[in-house]
Amino acid sequence: MELTKEQLLQIDNYVFVSGIKYYDVRTEIVDHFANILEQKLDKNPDLDFKREIENIHKNFSHAGFSILLKEKTKKVQNRFYKQSFQYFVTFFKLPKVILAAALFYILFLGMNWFENKETFFNILTSIGFLYIVIYFFSLFVDNTRDVTKKETFLTLDLNNSFFQVAHLGVIIFNSITTYRNNASFDIALYNNLQLAVFVLFILFLWSADYIYRKNKKQVQQQYPNVFI
């Protein structure tokens, strides 16, 4: 017995109130509930629909949907970072390796304009912090626009973990600069190695941003009638 739109909406509202705010996860759970309820309604058309929803919910676990959500979050995050790393690796193959080398060379020329190399690396650290602030502010503005109509997706809700990784990268880079002694800034090898670290950091952020936007495009294609 196929469920009506009102019944599907009732399931969706129940799942939402139960703590599942992500549209993609909620849709999957609603489909699971719907399949079970259709089978039960075929056998007993007069069953208590609301009570049966609660019974199905109890079968998930003692923690309801929280374990499922935790598992899916971990899976999505792992997939995101795996995809980001796979794209990051392409910068070491033609033709992207040319772009990576050009970025390093431009920064190398900029570094040589500074007599005090420590000042140069402090500027790079500031640029890194500024990039993070601007990038995540733009995401915040985008995510708060028409918030009453927007749906959130677990696939795209990686801002917090991504921010932590980006922030950690800048802190590590700043720590390298801080703990280097003055004499080391006169050694070209050390300067070039630290410059290479910064380039790798930028390329990884670039890769993660590319994957995020690619995933967003796929979600928009999968859910064309949903405002993201």
KOLSEGU-547345 format. One record per residue: x, y, z of N, C-alpha, C, O in turn; residue number from 1. Coordinates in steps of 0.001 Angstrom, whole numbers, padded with zeros to 6 digits. Each point is the difference from the previous one (the first is absolute). Example, Ala and Ser with C-alpha at 12.3 -4.5 7.8 and 13.67 -1.06 7.14 Angstrom:
<recs>
<<013190 -005690 007800> <-000890 001190 000000> <000900 001200 000000> <001036 -000019 000665> 1>
<<-001386 001069 -001385> <000820 001190 000060> <-000770 001090 000730> <000509 001108 000169> 2>
</recs>
This chain:
<recs>
<<000840 -001193 000000> <-000840 001193 000000> <000881 001252 000000> <000741 000239 000954> 1>
<<-000820 000542 -002004> <000851 001177 -000140> <-000458 001108 000951> <-001192 000280 000129> 2>
<<002158 000332 000524> <-000310 001060 000958> <-000392 001288 -000723> <000448 000272 -001114> 3>
<<-001288 000504 001775> <-000416 001287 -000556> <001074 001057 000307> <000899 -000235 000808> 4>
<<-001005 001394 -001459> <000933 001096 000259> <-000096 000469 001448> <001000 000362 000619> 5>
<<-002233 -000376 -000088> <-000193 000413 001385> <000702 -000957 000962> <000573 000433 001000> 6>
<<-000616 -001718 -001294> <000650 -000988 000859> <001525 000127 -000078> <000697 -000098 001010> 7>
<<-000194 000318 -002226> <001445 000192 -000166> <000460 001252 000733> <001075 000016 000600> 8>
<<-001890 001034 -000651> <000329 001234 000708> <-000030 -000222 001505> <000811 000569 000731> 9>
<<-001733 -001384 -000271> <-000080 -000320 001426> <001266 -000720 000463> <000525 000287 001076> 10>
<<-000039 -001219 -001891> <001243 -000709 000325> <001171 000983 000015> <000837 -000019 000902> 11>
<<-000799 000878 -001924> <001083 000971 -000127> <000031 000933 001210> <001071 000278 000539> 12>
<<-002220 000198 -000116> <-000075 000880 001166> <000448 -000719 001266> <000665 000580 000859> 13>
<<-001040 -001851 -000758> <000387 -000786 001175> <001522 -000156 000063> <000608 000175 001056> 14>
<<-000008 -000504 -002188> <001450 -000194 -000060> <000717 001321 000293> <001017 000024 000693> 15>
<<-001561 001074 -001231> <000598 001322 000232> <-000030 000356 001480> <001002 000446 000558> 16>
<<-002143 -000643 000070> <-000157 000308 001430> <000886 -000912 000851> <000397 000363 001108> 17>
<<-000094 -001539 -001633> <000837 -000959 000730> <001481 000331 -000080> <000831 -000717 000558> 18>
<<-000497 001803 -001251> <001387 000459 -000003> <000736 -000087 -001316> <001172 000371 -000073> 19>
<<-001830 -000854 -000975> <000662 -000111 -001303> <-000328 001240 -000826> <-001062 000078 -000617> 20>
<<001977 000890 000609> <-000231 001256 -000709> <000469 -000058 -001457> <-000426 000803 -000830> 21>
<<001302 -001754 000534> <000570 -000082 -001349> <-000986 -000636 -000977> <-000509 -001095 000241> 22>
<<000252 001777 -001320> <-001015 -000428 -000959> <000362 -001335 -000641> <-000870 -000856 -000168> 23>
<<002145 000661 -000197> <000396 -001233 -000663> <-000125 -001212 000926> <-000440 -001066 -000429> 24>
<<000825 001229 001692> <-000132 -001101 000963> <-001467 -000252 000312> <-000437 -001146 000108> 25>
<<-000317 002229 000035> <-001430 -000110 000303> <-000738 -000723 -001121> <-000872 -000828 000261> 26>
<<001216 001137 -001499> <-000644 -000642 -001146> <000240 -001501 -000003> <-000897 -000789 -000299> 27>
<<002126 000409 000638> <000347 -001422 000050> <-000794 -000723 001087> <-000484 -001112 -000212> 28>
<<000354 001749 001376> <-000743 -000608 001102> <-001494 -000073 -000328> <-000661 -000998 000288> 29>
<<000146 002056 -000887> <-001423 000016 -000381> <-000293 -001137 -000984> <-001028 -000667 000115> 30>
<<001912 000447 -001065> <-000183 -001105 -000958> <-000012 -001343 000716> <-000785 -000889 -000330> 31>
<<001667 000759 001316> <000059 -001244 000778> <-001306 -000218 000766> <-000558 -001097 -000010> 32>
<<000080 002144 000668> <-001262 -000079 000729> <-001155 -000311 -000946> <-000857 -000830 000303> 33>
<<000843 001495 -001434> <-001101 -000145 -000953> <-000101 -001434 -000511> <-001097 -000545 -000121> 34>
<<002244 -000064 -000178> <-000010 -001381 -000496> <-000597 -000956 001029> <-000789 -000881 -000344> 35>
<<001168 001060 001600> <-000519 -000865 001067> <-001499 000240 000211> <-000776 -000945 000141> 36>
<<000383 002222 -000120> <-001403 000336 000249> <-000908 -000465 -001136> <-001132 -000416 000246> 37>
<<001609 000480 -001465> <-000804 -000472 -001132> <-000287 -001492 000127> <-001107 -000454 -000291> 38>
<<002112 -000305 000729> <-000183 -001438 000185> <-000988 -000281 001134> <-000839 -000895 -000105> 39>
<<000948 001663 001182> <-000892 -000200 001141> <-001443 000400 -000333> <-000950 -000643 000446> 40>
<<000801 001714 -001238> <-001343 000443 -000387> <-000669 -000992 -000947> <-001224 -000125 -000010> 41>
<<002022 -000573 -000777> <-000563 -001032 -000876> <-000639 -001113 000816> <-001017 -000577 -000385> 42>
<<001645 000294 001523> <-000510 -001054 000865> <-001098 000503 000928> <-000933 -000731 000331> 43>
<<001058 002003 000088> <-000982 000558 000929> <-000258 001470 -000325> <000676 000873 000544> 44>
<<-001635 -000585 -001413> <-000295 001386 -000409> <-000462 000894 001147> <000024 001225 -000122> 45>
<<-000447 -001829 001240> <-000547 000789 001106> <001016 000249 001123> <-000381 000444 001083> 46>
<<001652 -000721 -001325> <000979 000159 001079> <000165 001475 000372> <-000264 000895 -000802> 47>
<<000705 -000672 002031> <000243 001360 000497> <001301 000512 -000621> <001090 -000414 000396> 48>
<<-001211 001306 -001359> <001147 000439 -000795> <001067 000667 000875> <001184 -000316 -000112> 49>
<<-001603 001229 000975> <000953 000726 000843> <000725 -000929 000957> <001210 000118 000188> 50>
<<-001952 -001049 000424> <000611 -000924 000947> <000981 -000924 -000713> <001036 -000364 000555> 51>
<<-001370 -000012 -001784> <000881 -000896 -000751> <001308 000706 -000370> <001058 -000627 -000046> 52>
<<-001138 001920 -000213> <001221 000785 -000258> <000906 -000052 001222> <001210 -000192 -000122> 53>
<<-001798 000363 001292> <000770 -000033 001250> <000605 -001380 000231> <001127 -000115 000483> 54>
<<-001873 -000930 -000828> <000510 -001365 000168> <001200 -000262 -000900> <000972 -000631 000413> 55>
<<-001049 001121 -001645> <001127 -000173 -000931> <001217 000754 000518> <001129 -000482 -000090> 56>
<<-001374 001671 000635> <001086 000807 000548> <000714 -000751 001130> <001226 000044 000100> 57>
<<-001983 -000720 000733> <000574 -000721 001133> <000908 -001134 -000460> <000896 -000418 000733> 58>
<<-001124 -000077 -001937> <000801 -001117 -000510> <001407 000429 -000432> <000870 -000847 -000206> 59>
<<-000647 002148 000069> <001324 000465 -000417> <001037 -000304 001075> <000977 -000703 -000258> 60>
<<-001182 001221 001440> <000880 -000258 001140> <-000561 000740 001200> <-000974 000746 -000112> 61>
<<001604 -000962 001266> <-000453 000697 001209> <000263 001500 -000116> <-000620 000800 000701> 62>
<<001536 -000423 -001583> <000343 001415 -000169> <-000737 000634 -001173> <000312 001119 -000407> 63>
<<-001284 -001833 -000131> <-000765 000553 -001122> <000861 000152 -001242> <000681 -000938 -000415> 64>
<<-000717 002137 -000180> <000733 000235 -001243> <001429 000496 000230> <000753 000163 -000961> 65>
<<-000371 000075 002202> <001289 000642 000269> <001185 -000839 -000478> <000961 000540 -000549> 66>
<<-001027 -001861 000754> <001089 -000872 -000439> <000092 -000004 -001521> <001089 000082 -000567> 67>
<<-002252 -000178 -000088> <-000042 000023 -001465> <000605 001296 -000533> <000794 -000019 -000940> 68>
<<-001174 001141 001546> <000496 001299 -000445> <001512 000103 000218> <000721 000536 -000841> 69>
<<-000260 -001046 001957> <001432 000037 000295> <000781 -000816 -001022> <001049 000437 -000473> 70>
<<-001551 -001613 000132> <000672 -000864 -000975> <000025 000652 -001378> <001017 -000033 -000693> 71>
<<-002138 000623 000305> <-000078 000638 -001312> <000901 001237 -000063> <000628 000265 -001025> 72>
<<-000568 000491 002129> <000859 001182 000041> <001455 -000392 -000191> <000722 000634 -000768> 73>
<<-000294 -001672 001462> <001378 -000471 -000115> <000287 -000487 -001418> <001070 000264 -000549> 74>
<<-002018 -000965 -000030> <000169 -000521 -001357> <000116 001140 -001014> <000851 -000036 -000889> 75>
<<-001710 001045 001030> <000007 001140 -000920> <001297 000793 000140> <000586 000410 -001002> 76>
<<-000137 -000192 002231> <001242 000740 000220> <001200 -000739 -000581> <000861 000609 -000636> 77>
<<-000805 -001924 000857> <001105 -000792 -000544> <000014 000040 -001524> <001056 000097 -000624> 78>
<<-002246 -000173 000039> <-000088 000053 -001466> <000441 001363 -000518> <000676 000097 -001024> 79>
<<-001072 000968 001751> <000366 001356 -000415> <001512 000189 000006> <000562 000528 -000960> 80>
<<000097 -000951 002027> <001444 000183 000093> <000742 -000930 -000967> <001069 000350 -000501> 81>
<<-001628 -001520 000243> <000601 -000904 -000985> <-000074 000616 -001390> <000976 -000029 -000750> 82>
<<-002143 000592 000403> <-000154 000649 -001294> <000903 001220 -000114> <000584 000250 -001054> 83>
<<-000471 000510 002142> <000864 001183 000004> <001454 -000396 -000215> <000719 000660 -000750> 84>
<<-000279 -001739 001409> <001380 -000455 -000146> <000256 -000504 -001420> <001059 000255 -000575> 85>
<<-002031 -000969 000018> <000155 -000501 -001369> <000138 001151 -000991> <000785 -000080 -000944> 86>
<<-001552 001155 001161> <000122 001161 -000882> <001324 000718 000270> <000640 000501 -000925> 87>
<<-000235 -000454 002191> <001265 000633 000382> <001177 -000669 -000712> <000930 000679 -000434> 88>
<<-000970 -001999 000314> <001085 -000749 -000640> <000150 000384 -001471> <001092 -000095 -000560> 89>
<<-002185 000526 -000064> <000069 000365 -001429> <000892 001211 -000241> <000407 000244 -001136> 90>
<<-000099 000516 002175> <000900 001147 -000151> <001455 -000426 -000178> <000874 000830 -000252> 91>
<<-000625 -002123 000385> <001354 -000514 -000211> <000107 -000764 -001319> <000972 -000714 -000246> 92>
<<-001986 000880 -000588> <-000020 -000618 -001329> <-000292 001083 -001032> <-000605 001027 000309> 93>
<<001037 -001273 -001516> <-000310 000944 -001072> <-001492 -000002 -000280> <-000612 -001066 000064> 94>
<<-000014 002209 -000372> <000640 001316 -000146> <000032 000841 001292> <000615 001066 000028> 95>
<<-001285 -001551 001052> <-000133 000827 001205> <001324 000240 000705> <000138 000978 000734> 96>
<<000844 -001859 -000946> <001292 000198 000659> <000643 001311 -000458> <000777 000608 000736> 97>
<<-001104 -000182 -001950> <000517 001276 -000499> <-000558 001153 000834> <000710 000950 000328> 98>
<<-001994 -001056 000007> <-000636 001019 000835> <000610 000024 001395> <000248 001071 000553> 99>
<<-000008 -002247 000017> <000601 -000090 001332> <001409 000591 -000010> <000385 000729 000914> 100>
<<000373 -001051 -001953> <001366 000524 -000107> <-000015 001517 -000182> <000845 000707 000549> 101>
<<-001813 -000214 -001326> <-000100 001442 -000235> <-000340 000726 001297> <000536 001075 000268> 102>
<<-001424 -001657 000537> <-000356 000610 001282> <001219 000075 000913> <000247 001018 000647> 103>
<<000513 -002119 -000606> <001210 -000011 000833> <000998 001046 -000496> <000610 000709 000800> 104>
<<-000449 -000619 -002110> <000994 000918 -000563> <-000375 001457 000269> <000865 000819 000310> 105>
<<-002156 -000497 -000429> <-000454 001370 000271> <000265 000371 001456> <000472 001098 000294> 106>
<<-000779 -002023 000612> <000259 000258 001422> <001499 000061 000275> <000453 000762 000854> 107>
<<000310 -001569 -001585> <001457 000004 000154> <000577 001359 -000390> <000882 000532 000675> 108>
<<-001401 000025 -001785> <000447 001326 -000416> <-000398 001056 001030> <000771 000911 000303> 109>
<<-001988 -001047 000228> <-000459 000934 001027> <000856 -000075 001243> <000318 001022 000609> 110>
<<000061 -002250 -000227> <000833 -000170 001196> <001348 000685 -000162> <000530 000580 000948> 111>
<<000018 -000650 -002148> <001322 000586 -000228> <-000021 001527 -000019> <001053 000637 000036> 112>
<<-002256 -000045 -000094> <-000112 001461 000104> <000227 000460 001440> <000315 001164 000248> 113>
<<-000480 -002096 000699> <000122 000350 001421> <001399 -000324 000508> <000491 -001119 -000146> 114>
<<000120 002102 000731> <001300 -000246 000629> <-000194 -000824 001266> <000805 -000876 000317> 115>
<<-001896 001173 000411> <-000329 -000750 001208> <-001025 -001082 -000378> <-001180 000294 -000189> 116>
<<001640 -001525 000082> <-000874 -001094 -000449> <-001076 -000338 001040> <-001079 -000475 -000353> 117>
<<001374 000719 001627> <-000997 -000262 001043> <-001226 000877 -000207> <-001128 -000448 000203> 118>
<<001343 001685 -000604> <-001110 000912 -000282> <-000855 -000544 -001139> <-001228 000076 000042> 119>
<<001876 -000615 -001038> <-000717 -000569 -001146> <-000908 -001145 000438> <-001162 -000071 -000398> 120>
<<001704 -000825 001222> <-000803 -001152 000434> <-001113 000422 000959> <-001058 -000628 000033> 121>
<<001284 001663 000732> <-001078 000532 000851> <-001126 000568 -000856> <-001175 -000117 000348> 122>
<<001539 000730 -001466> <-001009 000525 -000927> <-000794 -001151 -000606> <-001219 000094 -000145> 123>
<<001905 -001178 -000209> <-000698 -001173 -000536> <-000986 -000572 001012> <-001104 -000414 -000353> 124>
<<001522 000400 001621> <-000903 -000481 001058> <-001240 000879 000085> <-001118 -000501 000127> 125>
<<001318 001800 -000196> <-001127 000945 000045> <-000933 -000205 -001182> <-001221 000069 000137> 126>
<<001816 -000323 -001307> <-000811 -000261 -001199> <-000824 -001268 000189> <-001161 -000068 -000404> 127>
<<001787 -000947 001030> <-000720 -001251 000263> <-001194 000218 000908> <-001091 -000499 -000278> 128>
<<001285 001244 001370> <-001105 000308 000911> <-001080 000818 -000712> <-001193 -000243 000181> 129>
<<001622 001213 -000991> <-000954 000848 -000712> <-000822 -000814 -000988> <-001201 000221 -000152> 130>
<<001853 -001161 -000517> <-000699 -000869 -000949> <-001091 -000797 000703> <-001123 -000104 -000491> 131>
<<001469 -000460 001650> <-000966 -000807 000750> <-001195 000850 000430> <-001150 -000419 -000132> 132>
<<001432 001616 000646> <-001065 000895 000462> <-000939 000359 -001162> <-001220 -000094 000131> 133>
<<001790 000501 -001253> <-000805 000417 -001150> <-000797 -001178 -000558> <-001181 000136 -000319> 134>
<<001835 -001292 000204> <-000654 -001171 -000585> <-001192 -000450 000835> <-001090 -000221 -000528> 135>
<<001304 000088 001827> <-001078 -000494 000848> <-001059 001065 000269> <-001151 -000328 000289> 136>
<<001529 001592 -000380> <-001009 001051 000092> <-000921 -000059 -001217> <-001210 000193 000124> 137>
<<001783 -000460 -001303> <-000813 -000111 -001215> <-000944 -001191 000089> <-001141 000075 -000455> 138>
<<001619 -001194 001051> <-000864 -001164 000190> <-001108 000302 000997> <-001144 -000422 -000171> 139>
<<001505 001163 001221> <-000991 000362 001025> <-001100 000863 -000611> <-001182 -000220 000263> 140>
<<001567 001197 -001075> <-000978 000869 -000650> <-000898 -000808 -000928> <-001212 000211 -000052> 141>
<<001825 -001138 -000680> <-000762 -000823 -000936> <-000975 -000909 000730> <-001127 -000201 -000451> 142>
<<001566 -000353 001591> <-000835 -000950 000738> <-001095 000661 000817> <-000974 -000658 000367> 143>
<<001110 001955 -000071> <-001023 000692 000788> <-000986 000764 -000880> <-000955 000584 000514> 144>
<<001162 -000576 -001809> <-000896 000698 -000907> <-001255 -000844 -000209> <000087 -001171 -000369> 145>
<<-001257 001770 000607> <-001289 -000700 -000126> <000026 -001312 000784> <-000394 -001050 -000510> 146>
<<000865 001127 001762> <000189 -001209 000785> <-001310 -000732 000271> <000011 -001211 000219> 147>
<<-001135 001915 -000229> <-001278 -000641 000282> <-000428 -000923 -001128> <-000820 -000895 000205> 148>
<<001374 001106 -001404> <-000390 -000813 -001150> <001055 -001037 -000364> <-000280 -000924 -000764> 149>
<<001474 001065 001294> <001100 -000862 -000394> <-000035 -001326 000742> <-000440 -000084 001147> 150>
<<000915 -000950 -001834> <000193 -001301 000616> <001500 -000204 000190> <000807 000423 -000828> 151>
<<-000448 -001077 001928> <001403 -000303 000238> <000275 -001449 -000401> <-000859 -000872 000131> 152>
<<002066 000639 -000620> <000398 -001332 -000457> <001268 -000423 000732> <000946 000777 000133> 153>
<<-000945 -002009 000333> <001181 -000520 000692> <001205 000021 -000923> <001119 000273 000436> 154>
<<-001347 -000560 -001710> <001081 -000014 -000987> <000711 001339 -000077> <001190 000057 -000310> 155>
<<-001918 001031 000592> <000564 001343 -000133> <000309 000646 001343> <000544 001104 000043> 156>
<<-000883 -001771 001047> <000188 000597 001322> <001353 -000411 000580> <000079 -000704 001007> 157>
<<000993 001170 -001680> <001340 -000345 000441> <000764 001236 000457> <001214 -000047 000197> 158>
<<-001937 001154 -000032> <000661 001267 000307> <000837 -000077 001271> <001129 000491 000037> 159>
<<-001685 -001109 001008> <000684 -000014 001283> <001290 -000811 -000049> <001051 000475 000431> 160>
<<-001127 -001712 -000961> <001188 -000846 -000054> <001029 000560 -000970> <001201 -000057 000263> 161>
<<-001665 000598 -001381> <000909 000593 -000979> <000687 001223 000591> <001192 000221 -000214> 162>
<<-001955 000568 000957> <000573 001181 000651> <001091 -000412 000979> <001043 000650 000072> 163>
<<-001267 -001710 000673> <000987 -000458 000972> <001290 -000426 -000691> <001095 000300 000477> 164>
<<-001228 -000997 -001599> <001183 -000431 -000751> <000748 001206 -000547> <001223 000080 000109> 165>
<<-001971 000873 -000706> <000617 001197 -000575> <000690 000821 001092> <001122 000472 -000181> 166>
<<-001803 -000310 001307> <000559 000778 001107> <001241 -000671 000565> <000979 000669 000332> 167>
<<-001020 -002004 -000221> <001155 -000748 000496> <001192 000176 -000934> <001138 000131 000451> 168>
<<-001407 -000128 -001764> <001073 000183 -000973> <000700 001335 000169> <001227 000075 -000058> 169>
<<-002009 000986 000270> <000585 001337 000187> <000795 000057 001306> <001071 000603 000056> 170>
<<-001603 -001232 000988> <000701 -000005 001290> <001339 -000730 -000122> <001015 000459 000525> 171>
<<-001019 -001600 -001224> <001244 -000755 -000185> <001022 000832 -000767> <001179 000039 000354> 172>
<<-001650 000626 -001414> <000906 000830 -000794> <000567 001139 000851> <001189 000311 -000072> 173>
<<-002047 000298 000868> <000449 001094 000874> <000983 -000509 001049> <000948 000697 000363> 174>
<<-001181 -001916 000122> <000900 -000588 000999> <001380 -000257 -000590> <001017 000189 000666> 175>
<<-000994 -000623 -001931> <001287 -000219 -000665> <000798 001295 -000033> <001197 000011 000284> 176>
<<-001876 001088 -000636> <000663 001309 -000049> <000474 000438 001376> <001109 000511 000156> 177>
<<-001969 -000719 000846> <000307 000452 001359> <001199 -000725 000598> <000836 000615 000661> 178>
<<-000752 -001933 -000895> <001031 -000798 000652> <001298 -000098 -000797> <000957 -000629 000451> 179>
<<-000919 001239 -001623> <001266 000061 -000726> <000893 001079 000627> <-000482 001070 000373> 180>
<<001753 -001351 -000262> <000901 001023 000539> <000386 000983 -001094> <-000192 -000272 -001185> 181>
<<000729 001399 001580> <000306 001068 -000953> <000973 -000448 -001086> <-000122 000394 -001160> 182>
<<001086 -001219 001549> <001014 -000443 -000971> <-000611 -000853 -001106> <000489 000009 -001130> 183>
<<-001566 -000755 001450> <-000596 -000891 -000997> <-000633 000762 -001156> <-000136 -000535 -001100> 184>
<<-000255 001795 001347> <-000616 000796 -001059> <001028 000477 -001026> <-000363 000572 -001028> 185>
<<001638 -000807 001308> <001052 000328 -000960> <000378 -001209 -000855> <000841 000096 -000894> 186>
<<-001477 -001236 001182> <000292 -001235 -000737> <-001102 -000242 -001031> <-001159 -000202 000362> 187>
<<001514 000223 -001617> <-000967 -000097 -001094> <-000790 -001305 000044> <-001196 -000010 -000289> 188>
<<001852 -001081 000644> <-000678 -001296 000023> <-001175 000011 000958> <-001084 -000467 -000350> 189>
<<001279 000996 001559> <-001070 000052 000994> <-001147 000895 -000482> <-001175 -000326 000170> 190>
<<001540 001447 -000767> <-001027 000918 -000495> <-000832 -000650 -001113> <-001223 000131 -000039> 191>
<<001916 -000832 -000860> <-000702 -000649 -001107> <-000904 -001133 000486> <-001086 -000214 -000538> 192>
<<001544 -000505 001557> <-000821 -001085 000554> <-001265 000560 000644> <-001086 -000551 -000179> 193>
<<001224 001647 000928> <-001177 000590 000626> <-000934 000584 -001052> <-001221 -000061 000145> 194>
<<001787 000621 -001193> <-000809 000520 -001095> <-000777 -001131 -000676> <-001159 000170 -000379> 195>
<<001808 -001324 000234> <-000653 -001159 -000601> <-001167 -000473 000869> <-001038 -000413 -000516> 196>
<<001217 000476 001841> <-001079 -000378 000925> <-001207 000905 -000207> <-001138 -000469 -000026> 197>
<<001389 001763 -000122> <-001093 000948 -000209> <-000725 -000281 -001313> <-001229 000054 -000055> 198>
<<001980 -000352 -000998> <-000603 -000303 -001305> <-000864 -001255 000095> <-001100 -000043 -000550> 199>
<<001594 -000973 001244> <-000774 -001235 000175> <-001293 000275 000760> <-001050 -000553 -000325> 200>
<<001135 001402 001328> <-001180 000379 000786> <-001037 000698 -000869> <-001189 -000309 000086> 201>
<<001627 001246 -000921> <-000902 000724 -000893> <-000643 -000956 -001009> <-001193 000104 -000287> 202>
<<001974 -001018 -000240> <-000518 -000949 -000990> <-001027 -000952 000626> <-000965 -000402 -000651> 203>
<<001187 000050 001918> <-000983 -000871 000658> <-001306 000748 000248> <-001081 -000551 -000203> 204>
<<001179 001807 000642> <-001214 000801 000189> <-000736 000167 -001327> <-001228 -000072 -000053> 205>
<<001973 000291 -000993> <-000565 000117 -001341> <-000737 -001285 -000371> <-001108 000043 -000535> 206>
<<001733 -001184 000823> <-000597 -001300 -000325> <-001286 -000229 000785> <-001000 -000457 -000555> 207>
<<001029 000776 001855> <-001173 -000192 000843> <-001150 000895 -000455> <-001154 -000427 -000015> 208>
<<001468 001658 -000352> <-001029 000918 -000484> <-000594 -000496 -001309> <-001207 000110 -000212> 209>
<<002036 -000650 -000662> <-000477 -000545 -001283> <-000965 -001155 000236> <-001056 -000069 -000627> 210>
<<001421 -000842 001535> <-000860 -001155 000285> <-001314 000443 000630> <-001059 -000543 -000316> 211>
<<001127 001534 001212> <-001215 000507 000633> <-000959 000531 -001050> <-001188 -000323 000020> 212>
<<001694 001136 -000936> <-000855 000597 -001035> <-000482 -001051 -000999> <-001103 000108 -000536> 213>
<<001919 -001108 000292> <-000411 -001096 -000877> <-001138 -000791 000639> <-000976 -000344 -000666> 214>
<<001108 000059 001966> <-001051 -000713 000726> <-001296 000811 000029> <-001092 -000556 -000124> 215>
<<001221 001878 000291> <-001176 000858 000025> <-000730 -000031 -001339> <-001230 -000016 -000043> 216>
<<001985 000007 -001034> <-000595 -000061 -001330> <-000735 -001324 -000200> <-001082 -000033 -000585> 217>
<<001678 -001057 001073> <-000633 -001316 -000116> <-001293 -000065 000818> <-000991 -000584 -000439> 218>
<<001011 001188 001632> <-001197 000028 000841> <-001104 000804 -000684> <-001167 -000390 000032> 219>
<<001532 001495 -000642> <-000980 000835 -000720> <-000616 -000761 -001164> <-001183 000170 -000296> 220>
<<001969 -001005 -000362> <-000511 -000799 -001109> <-000877 -001143 000508> <-000985 -000372 -000639> 221>
<<001356 -000180 001797> <-000767 -001110 000567> <-001325 000463 000591> <-000999 -000717 -000037> 222>
<<001011 001953 000593> <-001217 000562 000605> <-000321 001344 -000663> <000142 001050 000627> 223>
<<-000573 -001081 -001887> <-000221 001258 -000741> <-001097 000885 000568> <-000017 001205 -000254> 224>
<<-000895 -001783 001017> <-001127 000767 000538> <000204 000452 001435> <-000914 000525 000635> 225>
<<002129 -000737 -000131> <000297 000362 001387> <000951 001188 000004> <001004 000013 -000712> 226>
<<-001342 000998 001537> <000842 001193 000104> <001162 -000300 000943> <-000205 -000314 001173> 227>
<<001434 000414 -001699> <001195 -000369 000769> <000737 001268 000415> <001037 -000077 000659> 228>
</recs>
